[in-house]
Amino acid sequence: MDQAGASVQEKVVKDNLVSLTGLSPQFNSDLHYDNQEINLNVALRTDPVEQVTYVYAASPVIFTEY
């Protein structure tokens, strides 16, 4: 998010998942959600069995299950 110059609008932390949603000047498109403008979504999910971390990023939001 920092590298994209994004301000974080929402942060969700649950068990093995972190999801950040924000607004970045780097992207032209945006989406209005919960009275906020957003255009960047980054999520990290760890898999303790595989011992890996999956990174998902999309603009404006991630539309797949992670």
C-alpha positions in Angstrom: 0.0 0.0 0.0 2.8 2.4 0.8 4.6 1.8 -2.5 1.3 2.6 -4.3 0.9 5.8 -2.3 -2.4 4.4 -1.0 -4.2 5.6 2.1 -5.7 2.6 4.0 -9.5 2.9 4.3 -10.2 -0.4 5.8 -8.1 -3.2 7.5 -9.4 -6.6 8.3 -7.4 -9.1 10.3 -8.8 -12.6 10.9 -6.8 -15.7 11.9 -4.5 -16.3 9.0 -5.8 -13.4 6.8 -5.0 -9.7 6.5 -6.9 -7.6 4.0 -6.2 -3.9 3.3 -8.4 -1.7 1.1 -7.4 1.8 0.1 -7.3 4.7 -2.3 -4.2 5.2 -4.5 -3.4 8.1 -6.9 -1.7 5.5 -9.1 -5.0 4.0 -10.3 -7.7 5.8 -12.3 -10.7 3.7 -11.6 -12.4 3.7 -8.2 -15.3 2.2 -6.4 -17.6 3.8 -3.9 -18.1 1.5 -0.9 -19.4 2.3 2.6 -19.2 6.1 1.9 -15.5 5.8 0.9 -13.6 5.8 -2.4 -11.4 2.7 -2.9 -9.3 1.5 -5.8 -6.8 -0.9 -4.3 -7.2 -4.1 -2.4 -4.3 -6.2 -1.0 -4.7 -9.4 0.9 -2.3 -11.8 2.5 -3.2 -15.3 3.6 -0.9 -17.8 5.3 -1.3 -21.5 4.9 0.3 -23.2 8.0 0.2 -26.6 6.4 2.1 -25.6 3.3 4.1 -23.0 5.2 3.5 -20.3 2.5 1.9 -16.9 2.4 -0.3 -16.0 -0.6 -0.4 -12.4 -1.7 -3.4 -11.1 -3.7 -3.7 -7.6 -5.2 -6.3 -6.0 -7.4 -7.8 -2.7 -8.5 -10.4 -1.7 -7.5 -11.0 -4.8 -5.4 -10.3 -8.5 -5.3 -13.3 -10.3 -6.8 -12.2 -13.9 -6.1 -12.2 -15.9 -2.9 -8.9 -15.7 -1.0 
